[in-house]
Amino acid sequence: MNVKLYGYWRSSAAYRLRIALNLKGVAYDQVSINLKDGEQNGEAWLKMQPQGLVPVLEADNHRLVQSPAVLEWIEETWPEPALLPGNAADRALVRGWAAAIGCDIHPVQNLRILKAAAAIEGSGLAGMKAWANRWITTGLEGLEALVASHKRSSAYLFGDAPCMAEVYLVPQLYNARRWGVEVEAFPTLLAADTACRELAAFADAIPEAQPDAVAD
């Protein structure tokens, strides 16, 4: 199967897909859509993705959007190694942790929201940082409490290997560090993040390792 990932090196959602594809051992090509330069708002990209968002995954005759849906498709298409547990209650647990990031934390700190918040307040970069720090910290506090209450057998959030929750967690903690969040306040999350980033599938997916990465 020919797989092509349209994304941006610092897009958290594209970062998730890179991790998942790497964990599954799936080869893919990357096409950069430069969010910083506004390429996502151009006519060509809006024809591809009318929301003006990344990522988009093309696979054979399929064009897939929205990373939660794409991640589920990846899991169903390449079921090994599994990113979701074997029974329904455990799958719901892991999906809930992932959704705490994908639905509650990430949407209020992505680039277009940060720019809008800064424009409304007239506060520029400092305002963007304060906004991101506030909502990321609040979200991670809740997630830390959720996962810490679950008995674990390893540093990973569920089981003895990374699961779908880490696919969301590692990009989110990358962003948290960018915006000055004190991630040491979340020891359970930080332990899982540390264990994951030692694996090649995660290391190869980091933003700075991508072909469109640029120096700040």
Disulfide bonds with the S-S distance in Angstrom:
none
